[in-house]
Amino acid sequence: MIDDLMKGLQGQTGSELTKIPGLKPNQLDDIFKISGETVTKEMSSQMMGGNVNTLMNLFSNQKNSSSADMLQGNLEKTLISNITQKLGLDKNTSSAVVSMLLSKIINQITNKNSQTPDNDSSPLESLFGGNKGGAKDIGNLLNKLF
């Protein structure tokens, strides 16, 4: 599902990104692939770590909590690092890409998440996993046993 969001964003913002000095049009596919993979990995880790409330706040129309701000900052740093390392771009070019792209990614995910009530994390679960399998299911199984 994140792939669909990234393809949509690429169609909407690809021409804007190519205006960034040092970025070649043939690198766009890789930028969106790396961005999608990075967001999925980082947010899945947060879901599995039980930080659903922070994710719900980050991907909402509410003011970010300090935890959500910190998560967004960490995601930004990880994206810059991954794009720099995997594409061989200089850090300034990668920073410009992430500066333009990250807010659009967050907005797209927020739009998806806002289609359900504020306390419903199912859109984020469908994007990033979590609450399906893993520790929650083990906890439910143990509760049934005792």
C-alpha positions in Angstrom: 0.0 0.0 0.0 2.9 2.4 0.7 4.1 1.7 -2.8 0.8 3.1 -4.2 1.2 6.2 -2.1 4.8 6.7 -3.3 3.8 6.2 -7.0 1.1 8.8 -6.6 3.5 11.2 -5.0 6.1 10.6 -7.7 3.5 11.6 -10.3 2.6 14.7 -8.3 6.0 15.9 -7.3 8.6 14.3 -9.6 9.0 17.4 -11.8 9.5 19.6 -8.7 12.2 17.3 -7.4 14.1 17.4 -10.7 14.6 21.1 -10.2 16.9 20.4 -7.2 20.6 21.0 -8.3 22.5 17.8 -8.4 19.5 15.5 -8.9 19.0 13.7 -12.2 15.6 12.7 -13.5 16.7 9.1 -13.8 17.2 9.0 -10.0 13.6 9.7 -9.2 12.5 6.0 -9.2 15.2 5.2 -6.7 14.4 8.2 -4.5 10.8 7.1 -4.2 11.7 3.5 -3.7 14.3 4.3 -1.0 11.8 6.7 0.7 9.0 4.2 0.7 11.3 1.5 2.1 12.7 3.8 4.8 9.4 5.1 5.9 7.9 1.6 6.1 10.9 0.2 8.0 11.1 3.0 10.5 7.3 3.2 11.1 7.0 -0.6 11.3 9.6 -0.6 14.0 7.7 2.1 15.9 4.4 0.0 15.6 6.1 -3.1 16.8 7.7 -1.2 19.6 4.3 -0.1 20.9 4.6 3.5 19.8 1.2 3.6 18.2 0.1 6.8 20.0 3.1 8.6 18.6 2.4 7.4 15.1 -1.3 8.3 15.5 -0.2 11.8 16.5 2.4 12.2 13.7 -0.1 11.1 11.1 -3.0 13.3 12.3 -4.2 16.8 11.9 -3.3 17.5 15.5 -0.3 19.5 16.7 2.7 17.1 17.0 3.7 15.9 20.4 7.4 16.1 21.3 7.6 12.4 20.7 6.1 12.8 17.2 8.5 15.7 16.5 11.4 13.6 17.5 10.2 10.6 15.4 9.8 12.9 12.4 13.3 14.3 13.0 14.8 10.8 13.2 13.0 9.8 10.0 14.3 12.9 8.2 17.9 12.0 9.3 17.5 8.4 8.2 16.0 9.3 4.9 18.9 11.8 4.2 21.4 9.2 5.1 19.8 6.4 3.0 19.4 8.6 -0.1 23.0 9.9 0.3 24.5 6.4 0.7 22.4 4.5 -1.8 22.5 7.1 -4.6 25.8 8.7 -4.0 24.3 12.2 -3.8 25.9 14.8 -1.6 24.3 15.5 1.7 23.0 19.0 0.6 21.2 17.4 -2.4 19.7 14.6 -0.3 18.6 17.2 2.4 16.9 19.3 -0.3 15.1 16.2 -1.6 13.9 15.1 1.9 12.9 18.6 2.8 10.6 18.7 -0.2 9.4 15.1 0.0 8.9 14.2 3.7 6.1 16.6 4.4 4.3 15.4 1.3 4.7 11.7 2.5 3.4 12.6 5.9 0.5 14.5 4.4 -0.5 11.5 2.2 -0.3 9.1 5.2 -2.3 11.6 7.3 -5.0 11.8 4.7 -5.2 8.0 4.6 -5.3 7.8 8.4 -7.9 10.6 8.8 -10.5 8.5 6.9 -11.2 6.7 10.1 -12.0 7.9 13.7 -9.0 9.5 15.6 -8.6 6.4 17.8 -8.6 3.9 14.9 -5.1 2.9 14.0 -6.1 0.4 11.3 -4.9 2.5 8.4 -1.5 2.7 9.9 -1.5 -1.0 10.7 -2.3 -1.7 7.1 0.6 0.5 5.9 3.2 -0.5 8.5 2.1 -3.7 10.2 1.8 -4.0 13.9 -0.9 -5.3 16.1 -1.1 -8.3 13.8 0.9 -11.2 15.0 3.9 -10.8 17.2 3.7 -9.8 20.8 0.0 -8.8 20.8 -1.1 -12.3 19.6 1.3 -14.0 22.1 -0.2 -11.8 24.9 -3.8 -12.8 23.8 -2.8 -16.4 23.7 -1.3 -16.3 27.2 -4.4 -14.5 28.5 -6.6 -17.4 27.2 -4.4 -20.0 28.9 -4.5 -18.4 32.3 
